[in-house]
């Protein structure tokens, strides 16, 4: 299953990035430019880790929905209409149809 493979891939990537993050945090230089570079890299890594955790959460939600609520799989969690085959092909863990996603985006709500 595509979602399961993506979840496995992201779990491995997250583990690697978390290990790299620990290494970045434990390295300290006496040179201010190196310290600034290291801090910037650590901040970027932290943001990427957060994004991966969010995607893992979304994929786990989609897998739960498929397994436990199959009648709702592929349906928008806001309006109940179809998410759309094209959208699900591009983003199999999508919770919302494009119209609802745009509404949520305009309201500043995080969506998938």
C-alpha positions as CSV (number, residue, x, y, z in Angstrom):
1,X,0.0,0.0,0.0
2,X,1.3,3.4,-1.0
3,X,0.5,5.1,2.4
4,X,2.2,2.3,4.3
5,X,5.4,2.6,2.2
6,X,5.4,6.4,2.6
7,X,4.9,6.1,6.4
8,X,7.9,3.7,6.6
9,X,10.0,6.0,4.4
10,X,9.2,9.0,6.6
11,X,9.8,7.1,9.8
12,X,13.3,6.3,8.6
13,X,13.9,9.8,7.4
14,X,12.7,11.3,10.7
15,X,15.0,9.0,12.7
16,X,18.0,10.0,10.6
17,X,17.1,13.7,10.9
18,X,16.6,13.5,14.6
19,X,20.1,11.9,15.0
20,X,21.6,14.6,12.8
21,X,19.8,17.3,14.8
22,X,21.4,15.9,18.0
23,X,24.8,16.0,16.4
24,X,24.3,19.6,15.3
25,X,23.2,20.6,18.8
26,X,26.2,19.0,20.4
27,X,28.8,20.6,18.2
28,X,30.0,24.0,19.3
29,X,32.6,26.1,17.7
30,X,34.6,29.0,19.0
31,X,34.2,30.9,15.7
32,X,31.1,33.1,15.6
33,X,30.5,32.4,11.9
34,X,30.6,28.7,12.3
35,X,28.3,29.0,15.4
36,X,25.8,31.0,13.3
37,X,25.9,28.5,10.5
38,X,25.4,25.6,12.9
39,X,22.5,27.4,14.6
40,X,20.9,28.1,11.2
41,X,21.3,24.4,10.1
42,X,19.8,23.3,13.4
43,X,16.8,25.6,13.0
44,X,16.2,24.4,9.4
45,X,16.5,20.8,10.6
46,X,14.0,21.4,13.4
47,X,11.5,22.8,10.9
48,X,11.9,19.9,8.6
49,X,11.5,17.5,11.5
50,X,8.3,19.2,12.5
51,X,6.9,19.0,8.9
52,X,7.8,15.3,8.7
53,X,6.1,14.6,12.1
54,X,3.0,16.4,10.8
55,X,2.9,14.3,7.6
56,X,3.4,11.1,9.6
57,X,0.4,12.1,11.7
58,X,-1.7,12.8,8.6
59,X,-0.8,9.5,7.0
60,X,-1.6,7.6,10.3
61,X,-4.9,9.4,10.3
62,X,-5.6,8.4,6.7
63,X,-4.6,4.7,7.4
64,X,-6.9,4.7,10.5
65,X,-9.8,6.1,8.4
66,X,-9.2,3.5,5.7
67,X,-9.1,0.6,8.2
68,X,-11.8,1.7,10.7
69,X,-14.1,4.1,8.7
70,X,-13.9,2.9,5.1
71,X,-17.2,4.5,4.3
72,X,-15.5,7.9,4.9
73,X,-12.3,7.2,3.1
74,X,-11.9,9.6,0.2
75,X,-14.5,12.0,1.5
76,X,-13.8,15.5,2.7
77,X,-13.9,15.9,6.4
78,X,-15.4,19.3,6.2
79,X,-18.2,19.0,3.6
80,X,-18.5,15.2,3.2
81,X,-18.1,15.4,-0.6
82,X,-15.4,13.5,-2.5
83,X,-11.8,14.7,-2.1
84,X,-11.2,13.8,-5.7
85,X,-9.2,11.1,-7.4
86,X,-6.5,13.5,-8.7
87,X,-6.0,15.1,-5.3
88,X,-5.8,11.7,-3.6
89,X,-3.4,10.5,-6.2
90,X,-1.1,13.4,-5.6
91,X,-1.7,13.5,-1.8
92,X,-3.2,10.2,-0.6
93,X,-3.6,11.5,3.0
94,X,-5.6,14.5,2.0
95,X,-8.5,15.2,4.4
96,X,-10.3,18.0,2.4
97,X,-11.5,18.6,-1.1
98,X,-9.8,21.5,-2.9
99,X,-12.7,23.9,-2.2
100,X,-12.7,23.3,1.5
101,X,-8.9,23.4,1.6
102,X,-9.0,26.9,0.0
103,X,-11.6,28.0,2.6
104,X,-9.4,26.7,5.5
105,X,-6.3,28.3,4.0
106,X,-8.0,31.7,3.8
107,X,-9.0,31.3,7.4
108,X,-5.4,30.5,8.3
109,X,-6.2,27.0,9.5
110,X,-3.6,24.3,8.9
111,X,-5.0,21.8,6.5
112,X,-3.9,18.7,4.6
